[in-house]
Amino acid sequence: MPVEIEQFMCRTDNFGVLVHDSKSGETAIIDAPEEAPILAAIKRTGWTPTLILTTHHHADHVEANLALKERFKLRIVGPEAEKAKIPGIDETVGQGSVVRLGEERIEVIETPGHTAGHVSYYLPASKVAFTADTLFALGCGRLFECKPPVMYESLKKLAALPAQTAIYCGHEYTLANARFAVTVDPGNPLLKQRAAKIEALRAANKPTLPTTIGEELSTNPFLRWHDPAIRKHLGMEKATDAEVFAEIRKRKDNF
C-alpha cells in the first residue's frame, strides 16, 4: 500500500512534508523548515512522527530539528557528508543506504550540487522521490558548494528514475522557474501549456507540486541538455551535455 503524504507550506516558500505508512503507523518528516506549520500538520493528520529525513544542512531545512526531537523523541537521519552541520543527527546515510518506514523501503541517492553532501530520498514501492533543493519543478538548485558538472551528474541520477515517479521538492519556485524556462526552450508546446497552468495555480494560491519525472523530462530545461532545439537556441549544437547544462544554470543565475 502506497504511503500517504501531507504537503504544506513553511516559512515563505519552503514545503513541509509528512510521509505516513498506515500499516505500521510510522511517520517521517522530510526536512524541518519551521516548527509551527509542522506541528499543525501533525495535529491535522493525527500522525505522530518517528523520524526526520534530512536532505542537506541549510538552516531553512533543519531549523526545527531540535525542537521536534525534544517533543517527539524521534530519530534524525541525514547525509554522512554533512553530519557536523545537521542539528540532532542520530544516523548518517549515503549513496545506496536504505531507511525503513514500517515496511516501506526508502533508498538514499546522493545528489550533491546545491550543497556538497545533499541527498534525495526515493520510495520505489510508492513511486515517490523527495529531491529537496536538487531538482525543482522546472528548475534545479543553485550551486552553492559544487561546480556545474557535479549537479549535472546528480540530475542524471534523478532523471533515470521511472517516469511516473512523483517528485516533491523543497520550495515553491515553479512560477519563476517557468518564466525562465520559456526563455531557453521557447518552441516547446508542452512547456507553454505547463507555464500557463502554473500561472493559474499560483494566481489561485495553489501549490504546483508534486510533479513527475516524466513531466520534468518533457519541460524542465535543466534535464533537457540533449534537446536539439535548446542547443540551437543557445548556439551550443556541438557542446557536451554538461556544458549545455552549465550554460542554462548560468543563465538562470542571471535571470
Helices and strands as residue ranges (DSSP letters): E 4-10, E 14-21, E 26-30, H 35-45, E 51-53, H 59-62, H 65-72, E 75-79, G 80-85, E 91-93, E 98-101, E 104-110, E 119-123, E 128-132, E 135-136, E 139-140, H 148-159, E 166-169, H 174-184, H 189-203, E 211-212, H 213-219, G 221-223, H 228-234, H 241-253
